[in-house]
Amino acid sequence: MTCYVKYASDQLAFGVQREKEEAVEKEKILKTDKKLRVKTFGEYLLAVDVAKKHIGECIVRHLYLGLEKGEVKAVSGLVLHGRRNLCEILAGYKMPTDGKLWAMSTWEVHRHPHKYARNVALCSNRNPLPPWMTVFEALKLLATLRGVPIKHVKHEVENYMNSLDLHEKANTYIGDLQQMERTKVHFAAAVVGAPPILIMDEFTANQKYSVRRAMYFILRQLKKRGHAIITGSSSVEAHLPMTNRLGILLHGLIYDIDNIDVLVERCGNSGFTVVLHLKDEVDVKSMLYRYFDMFVINDMSEVSMLLVLVNVQILDSDLTWMTIFEKLEMLVAENATVYTYIVTAIPIDYIYNWILAHETRHAVKEYEAFSFLRKRFERTPKIKPTQETLNKLIPFEQKYNITQLKELPWSVIFQR
């Protein structure tokens, strides 16, 4: 027997709160002005307090999201945390149990599910085409159903197949395709005769560079034509060619959403990480105080008899990319012991991975109910060392806790 306890969530992140306020305001406009159309409103997709329950447990909770014409937003999160379910809900494949979901500022998913689905296409692990059809014929059928003129259907399908390196699989049955080819077919099925809204989940997974480049080019062209796009992935890197607007999904909730630069500034440590490559040992603090007011030395390691690496976090509030380089160039010019340097900001990937690994603000915790039989017949280990024996063990020196790092200690890489 298992019981689930939900803890009261903390205050919403700034980006989530702003997205919620905008979504609620747009919902009021939709409800008050019945004659409003997408040409004047421009909102292609609107979700207000959308939730999905499965066997009594919420897999998507309190989703507020607005997507305008020609806008691209990204959602990074694990499948375990509900990313795929979120994409399928937004695409109309699954009906939300709570909340409102509109497409084209007109069609609400509960009232007009068919008309809602006509305006949204989904690319995911779901197979949208019959497995007994060939790739070419299936894409032709889909393009025709979406309103592509008959005389242009063949040309459009061939263009997509050539771009995605599918021309050799044109006469292959969809059921006989390998997983990598199926992903390309799913992508083509989403973009051929594309509807106004595209939900793309892990569409570049395991694809070679030329195919990924073609996919991004196709989506950018659709964006220029006014299509609204949501991309989903378990990583952040897959979104960067398309958008700078990122939402992080955690335990079925949007943990935070904003531009990547803002997320880095809000969730990470301030300042710049600088690695100095010194020719000889020197008083690093005295040297740095001549150029910077606030800094923290993260690590100092001796690579060889004459080479020393120093990892420093520069925390001066008035620094920009230009001024940090100007000061470091001055430092190198005025100090003969400094061989070279590297400057980096905290990458969004490390912040994202840290959030997934450690953040439990909205977690749904699981508790096992007390069982008398389990307690009575609990198996004990055959050999259990005494506390005295455990105290004699020599612990390893822990220099870095890799699972808690928000920025990479570059000196570790250099030593390799």
Secondary structure, 3 states (H helix, E strand, C coil): CEEEEECCCCCCCHHHHHHHHHHHHHHHHHHHCCCCCHHHHCEEEEEEEEEEEECCEEEEEEEEEEEECCCEEEEECCHHHCHHHHHHHHCCCCCCCEEEEEECCCEECCCCHHHHHHCEEEECCCCCCCCCCEHHHHHHHHHHHCCCCHHHHHHHHHHHHHHCCCHHHCCCEHHHCCHHHHHHHHHHHHHCCCCCEEEEECCCCCCCHHHHHHHHHHHHHHHHCCCEEEEEECCCHHHCCCCCEEEEEECCEEEEEEEHHHHHHHHCCCCEEEEEEECCCCCHHHHHHCCCCCEEEEEEEECCCCCEEEEEEECCCCCCHHHHHHHHHHHHHHCCCEEEEEEECCCHHHHHHHHHHHCCCCCEEEEECCCHHHHHCCCCCCCCCCHHHHHCCCCCCCCCCHHHCCCCCHHHHHHC
